[in-house]
Amino acid sequence: MLQQILTDMYIDPELLAELNEEQKQTLFFKMRGEQIRRWKEKEAQLEKQEVKAKKPSRRGKQVSWLHSSNDDVWVWVMGEHPTDTPYEQICDAIMAERAARQAQDEAEQLRAQKEKELVKRFSKIYMDPEVELCRQEEEQKEHMRQEAAEEQRKIEEELKRKEAEERQKAEEEVQRLAKERAEQIYMNLKEVHQNRERQEKEDREWQETLRRSKAADTRRRSLAKQTREDHQRRSLKALERGRVAAMTKAYQAEERPALLPKPKPRTLKNEPLARKPAIRRMPSTSNREDIIRWFREEQLPLRAGFRVDHSGIAVWFHGIITRQEAEALLGGQKPGAFLIRVSERIMGFVLSYRYPEGFKHFLIDATDSCYMLLGDQIKFTTLTELVEYHMVEPITMSGGEELLYPCGQSPGHTDYTELFY
C-alpha cells in the first residue's frame, strides 16, 4: 500500500483520515524523499538537453561589455573620478560657449543691418538709377540666400536635436535593461543558492531520520527476539514447576470473550492455512458489504483476530466499528488499554490506543499477506504477533505506547458477529 502511494504520489482522503500524526509525518517524509529523487532526475535530464541545444548564434546584434578585475560590468560615471572635471563646471562651460556663439551671431546680424543702413543713406548721393537697381537686386538675392541658409541651419539643428534625443533615449533604455538584467541575474543566483542550501539541509535531515529509523528497527528486532526467548524460557520453567494447572484455572475463572460462532456448511475447518497471493485493489471503500466480503475471503482463512492456539477470538479483537465507538469503549479503561478493529472505511485494521491525554489510532496495513503499521518496516504474519510484540516494545519511540490492557466487548453486545456468519 505504501509503495502504491509513493508511485501515484496520492493518498485517498478517507485513508488519510485513518492515520495518526506519527504516521502522517512518516508518510510525508517518504513522499518528500520521492519528490526530491524525481526532481534530481528531471534536473539531470534538463542539463543534458541544454548542453545539446546550446549553440553559438550568429544572427542579430550583440552587445559586449567591458569587465573589471572582479569580472563585473565596468561602468564609468562622468565626474566621479578625481581627475574628471566636475559636472557643474562642464555644464557652465557648455552654457558659456553657447552664450558666446549666440552673442557673436547677434553681433554679425547687427553689423550687417548697420552696413545696409549706411549704404542706403549714402548710396543715393553718387549712384545712378541703373547701379541702384543692380544693387537692390543683389541685396534681394543675398537676402534670399541668407533666408535659405537660415532655414537650412534650422532644419539641421532640429535634426541634430532629434538625433541627440533619440541617442539619449536609446542610452537610457540600454542602461535600464542592463540594470534590470543585473537584478534578475542576482535574484536567480540568490534563489539557486538558497535552494541548494535548503536541499542540503533537507538531505542532512533525511539522512539523520533514516539513520535513526534504522537504529530503532535494529533495536526493535533485538528486543523482540530477546522477549520471545524470555517468554519461551518462562513457559518452560512454568511447566517444570507444575504451574500450568494453576494458570489454566485462573484463565478459566476470568471473563472470556465469545468463541467463534458455528460456521455454515462451507467450513474452513479442513482447509489448510495457506495464504492467498497478494491482490491488487483500491486501498479504500465506503461499502460495508465489500469490507465484510474482504474479511471473509482473505482474512478469515488467515485466522485474523484469533488467539495464538486458534481456540477462539482474541479479547482485543472487534468488528466494524467507528473511531467514536472505539473511543467510547476505551473511555472507561486505564491508559495503555487497546483494541484492534476492522476499519469502516478501508480494507484493513486499526489499532486504537488509550493514553493519558486522549486516544491514538494507528492504521494496520493488511496487504501482501502480512500485517504492519503503516510507515513501519516490521512485518508480522498474524495480528496476534503484532500485539505481542508491542506489548513489550513501544509503537513509537517518542510516544512510548505499550499495549498493556486489552479492551473486550461491551456487556451484552458482540460487534464482530457479522464477520463470521
HELIX and SHEET records of a PDB file:
HELIX    1   1 LEU A    2  ASP A    8  1                                   7    
HELIX    2   2 PRO A   13  ALA A   17  1                                   5    
HELIX    3   3 GLU A   21  ALA A   53  1                                  33    
HELIX    4   4 TYR A   87  TYR A  126  1                                  40    
HELIX    5   5 PRO A  129  ARG A  241  1                                 113    
HELIX    6   6 VAL A  244  ALA A  253  1                                  10    
HELIX    7   7 ARG A  288  TRP A  294  1                                   7    
HELIX    8   8 PHE A  295  GLN A  299  3                                   5    
HELIX    9   9 ARG A  323  GLY A  331  1                                   9    
HELIX   10  10 LEU A  383  HIS A  390  1                                   8    
HELIX   11  11 THR A  417  PHE A  420  1                                   4    
SHEET    1   A 5 PHE A 317  ILE A 320  0                                        
SHEET    2   A 5 ALA A 337  VAL A 342  1                                        
SHEET    3   A 5 PHE A 349  TYR A 355 -1                                        
SHEET    4   A 5 GLY A 358  ASP A 365 -1                                        
SHEET    5   A 5 MET A 372  LEU A 373 -1                                        
SHEET    1   B 3 PHE A 317  ILE A 320  0                                        
SHEET    2   B 3 ALA A 337  VAL A 342  1                                        
SHEET    3   B 3 TYR A 405  PRO A 406  1                                        
END                                                                             
